[in-house]
Amino acid sequence: MAAALPESGSVRELRAELARIDRAIVVLLAARLTVAGRVIQVRQELGEKVTLRTQERLVLERVRLWSQELGVPPEVAVAMFRTLIDAGKDRSRPNRPLDRPVAVGAPALASGSAG
């Protein structure tokens, strides 16, 4: 088995920077899921449908435009946000155990949605 090569200082620094960025992304994900959960809660309290396909399309189109402006592959950004949207809907299901992982990439159907 080959021994691992020692990392140069610049690689360590770059990996540390990536770790800081990854942490910031996770903090933002938590904030987004919290706000999305509040939206779902308010819609439920108002007796409205939890899932609005038109709103989902608007979010995904906005993400596609932003990703193109910033040089991020749109398919990557859209896939990430599709996963976020589905995770938010999955978390809103009333009988979901808190310790069950959120389904990633699987289509989520909420009460009142057309599928």
Short mmCIF file of the C-alpha atoms (twelve columns), coordinates in Angstrom:
data_MODEL
# 
_entry.id   MODEL 
# 
loop_
_atom_site.group_PDB 
_atom_site.id 
_atom_site.type_symbol 
_atom_site.label_atom_id 
_atom_site.label_alt_id 
_atom_site.label_comp_id 
_atom_site.label_asym_id 
_atom_site.label_seq_id 
_atom_site.Cartn_x 
_atom_site.Cartn_y 
_atom_site.Cartn_z 
_atom_site.pdbx_PDB_model_num 
ATOM 1   C CA . MET A 1   0.000   0.000  0.000   1 
ATOM 2   C CA . ALA A 2   1.470   3.361  -1.029  1 
ATOM 3   C CA . ALA A 3   2.066   5.975  1.656   1 
ATOM 4   C CA . ALA A 4   0.079   9.196  1.376   1 
ATOM 5   C CA . LEU A 5   2.095   12.139 0.121   1 
ATOM 6   C CA . PRO A 6   2.435   15.056 2.561   1 
ATOM 7   C CA . GLU A 7   0.183   17.994 1.743   1 
ATOM 8   C CA . SER A 8   1.726   21.286 0.826   1 
ATOM 9   C CA . GLY A 9   0.779   24.301 2.927   1 
ATOM 10  C CA . SER A 10  -1.301  25.728 0.086   1 
ATOM 11  C CA . VAL A 11  -3.380  22.547 -0.257  1 
ATOM 12  C CA . ARG A 12  -4.046  22.519 3.511   1 
ATOM 13  C CA . GLU A 13  -5.044  26.179 3.383   1 
ATOM 14  C CA . LEU A 14  -7.352  25.598 0.426   1 
ATOM 15  C CA . ARG A 15  -8.966  22.620 2.164   1 
ATOM 16  C CA . ALA A 16  -9.481  24.750 5.275   1 
ATOM 17  C CA . GLU A 17  -11.106 27.400 3.111   1 
ATOM 18  C CA . LEU A 18  -13.370 24.766 1.543   1 
ATOM 19  C CA . ALA A 19  -14.350 23.588 5.031   1 
ATOM 20  C CA . ARG A 20  -15.302 27.172 6.000   1 
ATOM 21  C CA . ILE A 21  -17.348 27.539 2.811   1 
ATOM 22  C CA . ASP A 22  -19.024 24.157 3.377   1 
ATOM 23  C CA . ARG A 23  -19.968 25.210 6.918   1 
ATOM 24  C CA . ALA A 24  -21.450 28.461 5.602   1 
ATOM 25  C CA . ILE A 25  -23.462 26.510 3.029   1 
ATOM 26  C CA . VAL A 26  -24.852 24.224 5.745   1 
ATOM 27  C CA . VAL A 27  -25.768 27.248 7.896   1 
ATOM 28  C CA . LEU A 28  -27.634 28.740 4.922   1 
ATOM 29  C CA . LEU A 29  -29.336 25.406 4.204   1 
ATOM 30  C CA . ALA A 30  -30.580 25.264 7.789   1 
ATOM 31  C CA . ALA A 31  -31.891 28.826 7.533   1 
ATOM 32  C CA . ARG A 32  -33.638 28.100 4.228   1 
ATOM 33  C CA . LEU A 33  -35.276 24.941 5.558   1 
ATOM 34  C CA . THR A 34  -36.457 26.838 8.648   1 
ATOM 35  C CA . VAL A 35  -38.065 29.618 6.603   1 
ATOM 36  C CA . ALA A 36  -39.560 27.139 4.135   1 
ATOM 37  C CA . GLY A 37  -41.017 25.249 7.101   1 
ATOM 38  C CA . ARG A 38  -42.645 28.448 8.334   1 
ATOM 39  C CA . VAL A 39  -44.154 29.053 4.884   1 
ATOM 40  C CA . ILE A 40  -45.618 25.547 4.924   1 
ATOM 41  C CA . GLN A 41  -46.926 26.031 8.468   1 
ATOM 42  C CA . VAL A 42  -48.643 29.319 7.578   1 
ATOM 43  C CA . ARG A 43  -50.159 27.820 4.429   1 
ATOM 44  C CA . GLN A 44  -51.496 24.876 6.462   1 
ATOM 45  C CA . GLU A 45  -52.947 27.241 9.086   1 
ATOM 46  C CA . LEU A 46  -54.701 29.134 6.293   1 
ATOM 47  C CA . GLY A 47  -56.065 25.878 4.874   1 
ATOM 48  C CA . GLU A 48  -54.123 26.320 1.654   1 
ATOM 49  C CA . LYS A 49  -52.276 23.720 -0.386  1 
ATOM 50  C CA . VAL A 50  -48.754 23.155 0.871   1 
ATOM 51  C CA . THR A 51  -47.287 22.586 -2.579  1 
ATOM 52  C CA . LEU A 52  -47.565 25.260 -5.243  1 
ATOM 53  C CA . ARG A 53  -46.019 24.002 -8.463  1 
ATOM 54  C CA . THR A 54  -45.980 27.532 -9.908  1 
ATOM 55  C CA . GLN A 55  -43.896 28.771 -6.949  1 
ATOM 56  C CA . GLU A 56  -41.521 25.836 -7.314  1 
ATOM 57  C CA . ARG A 57  -41.070 26.654 -11.014 1 
ATOM 58  C CA . LEU A 58  -40.381 30.316 -10.160 1 
ATOM 59  C CA . VAL A 59  -37.725 29.343 -7.614  1 
ATOM 60  C CA . LEU A 60  -36.041 26.919 -10.009 1 
ATOM 61  C CA . GLU A 61  -36.065 29.423 -12.871 1 
ATOM 62  C CA . ARG A 62  -34.601 32.114 -10.595 1 
ATOM 63  C CA . VAL A 63  -31.859 29.682 -9.530  1 
ATOM 64  C CA . ARG A 64  -31.174 28.799 -13.167 1 
ATOM 65  C CA . LEU A 65  -30.731 32.482 -14.060 1 
ATOM 66  C CA . TRP A 66  -28.511 33.216 -11.049 1 
ATOM 67  C CA . SER A 67  -26.343 30.187 -11.753 1 
ATOM 68  C CA . GLN A 68  -25.842 31.264 -15.366 1 
ATOM 69  C CA . GLU A 69  -24.889 34.776 -14.215 1 
ATOM 70  C CA . LEU A 70  -22.336 33.349 -11.769 1 
ATOM 71  C CA . GLY A 71  -20.872 30.693 -14.063 1 
ATOM 72  C CA . VAL A 72  -22.295 27.748 -12.115 1 
ATOM 73  C CA . PRO A 73  -23.614 24.858 -14.204 1 
ATOM 74  C CA . PRO A 74  -27.410 25.436 -14.123 1 
ATOM 75  C CA . GLU A 75  -28.165 21.712 -13.928 1 
ATOM 76  C CA . VAL A 76  -26.123 21.481 -10.708 1 
ATOM 77  C CA . ALA A 77  -27.814 24.472 -9.077  1 
ATOM 78  C CA . VAL A 78  -31.307 23.398 -10.149 1 
ATOM 79  C CA . ALA A 79  -30.725 19.846 -8.897  1 
ATOM 80  C CA . MET A 80  -29.574 21.184 -5.526  1 
ATOM 81  C CA . PHE A 81  -32.634 23.391 -5.181  1 
ATOM 82  C CA . ARG A 82  -34.982 20.616 -6.316  1 
ATOM 83  C CA . THR A 83  -33.505 18.542 -3.484  1 
ATOM 84  C CA . LEU A 84  -34.011 21.432 -1.036  1 
ATOM 85  C CA . ILE A 85  -37.628 21.882 -2.112  1 
ATOM 86  C CA . ASP A 86  -38.321 18.162 -1.775  1 
ATOM 87  C CA . ALA A 87  -36.580 18.020 1.611   1 
ATOM 88  C CA . GLY A 88  -38.679 20.914 2.886   1 
ATOM 89  C CA . LYS A 89  -41.889 19.219 1.802   1 
ATOM 90  C CA . ASP A 90  -40.762 15.894 3.290   1 
ATOM 91  C CA . ARG A 91  -39.992 17.568 6.624   1 
ATOM 92  C CA . SER A 92  -43.517 19.012 6.692   1 
ATOM 93  C CA . ARG A 93  -45.230 15.630 6.574   1 
ATOM 94  C CA . PRO A 94  -47.102 15.116 9.854   1 
ATOM 95  C CA . ASN A 95  -46.083 11.498 10.569  1 
ATOM 96  C CA . ARG A 96  -42.416 11.806 9.647   1 
ATOM 97  C CA . PRO A 97  -40.235 10.601 12.535  1 
ATOM 98  C CA . LEU A 98  -37.689 13.272 13.441  1 
ATOM 99  C CA . ASP A 99  -34.794 10.837 13.279  1 
ATOM 100 C CA . ARG A 100 -35.642 9.554  9.780   1 
ATOM 101 C CA . PRO A 101 -33.359 11.005 7.107   1 
ATOM 102 C CA . VAL A 102 -34.925 13.281 4.524   1 
ATOM 103 C CA . ALA A 103 -35.337 11.612 1.126   1 
ATOM 104 C CA . VAL A 104 -32.882 13.217 -1.257  1 
ATOM 105 C CA . GLY A 105 -33.804 13.558 -4.904  1 
ATOM 106 C CA . ALA A 106 -36.995 11.521 -4.574  1 
ATOM 107 C CA . PRO A 107 -40.200 13.260 -5.589  1 
ATOM 108 C CA . ALA A 108 -42.159 14.322 -2.533  1 
ATOM 109 C CA . LEU A 109 -45.924 14.612 -2.584  1 
ATOM 110 C CA . ALA A 110 -47.601 16.868 -0.092  1 
ATOM 111 C CA . SER A 111 -51.237 16.849 0.886   1 
ATOM 112 C CA . GLY A 112 -53.257 18.592 -1.785  1 
ATOM 113 C CA . SER A 113 -50.607 18.349 -4.495  1 
ATOM 114 C CA . ALA A 114 -51.201 16.920 -7.899  1 
ATOM 115 C CA . GLY A 115 -47.955 14.933 -7.811  1 
# 
